Amino acid sequence: MADQPHEESAPKLIAHATRWVDVDGYPYIIEVVFTDANGQQHSIIDKTPLFWFDNDEEPDLDTELPVPAYLDAVILRPNLADGRVRIAIDHRSINNDGYAEFTVKAQQLT
């Protein structure tokens, strides 16, 4: 990862890389989306090296999107009602509304 090292043991939020935002220079900028426990979809746009991908391989321009993507997460409040957890995204990425904390279903974490 170019900007910050991944921690393989940290929990990860399961998401999907859905579209290229900027491919004029490397690293490419990609949109990654996920839905929180309340059904609200969130979009995070950042450089591909800031996300995890299956087999630890970043998608390239020939990759058919969407593909699974994973975000490093910190569990802030485990064991909330209805199998929910409160998490923070563990790098500089935030969603399009400026939030870095989310309530998600526990099964959305690896």
N, C-alpha and C positions, 0 to 999 in steps of 0.2 A: 504494500500500500504506500502510495507516494507521500501523503500528508500526515498519516498517523498509523501506528501499528495496530493490527487487529489482535484481540485477545481470544484465542480459540476456546477457552473454557467459559467465557462469559455467556450468559443467556442471549439468544438472538430472537428478534421479532421477525416472524415470517411475513414477507411482503411479495410484491411482483414488480419487476422492471417493465414498464409499459411502453415507453417511447423515448426516442432520442430528442434531446433539447438543443444540443450544440455539438456538432461533429467537425468543426473547422480546425481544431487542434487537439492534440492529446494532452491530458486525459479528456476523453469525451464526457459530456454532461448528459445524464439520464434521469428520467422521472421514475420514482419508485412509489407505489401506492399500497396502502393497507386500510382496512376497515376496523375501527375501534369497537369496543363492546356495546356501544349504543347504536351501531350501524352507520356512523359517520365515516365517510372516506377521507383519508388524509393523503396528501401528495408531498413527497420530499424530492427536491431536485438538487443533485450534486454530482461530483466527479465519480466515475465508475469505481476507482480504487477505494472509495470510502464505504462501499457496500461489499457484503459477502455474496458469492454466487456458488452454485453447485460445482463440485470438483475444484473449487478455488480458482475458477477460470472466468475472467471478465468476459462479458459478451463483446462481440465486435460488430461491425456494420453489416455483416452477413448473417448475424443471429436473428432468427425470427422471434419477435417479441409478441406477447409477454413471456418472461421467464422468471422463475423464482429468484428472489433476492432476499437478503437477510440483513438486519440492522443490529449492531451491538446495542444491548439494552441493560439497564440497571433496574432491578426490582426495588421499588420504593415502598410498596405496601402489598405484601402477599396476602392471599386468603381473604379477599373481599367477598361480599355476598355473590351468589350465583356463579362461582368459579372465575371471578375476575381478579385481576392484579393491576396495580398502578405501576407504571414504568417510566423511565426517562430514556431518551435516546442518548447513547454514550459516545457521541462525537459532535462536531459542530453543526451537523444537519438539523434543521427544524422544518416543520411543515409550512405550508403556504400561509397559515394564519399566525405564524410566529411562536407556536407552542413546541416545547420539547418534552412535555410529560403527557402521557396518555393512559387511559384505562382500557385494557384489552382482556380478552378471554385467555385464561391460562394456557389453553391448547394452542394459542397463537405463538407461543414461545418454544424454542428448541431446548 
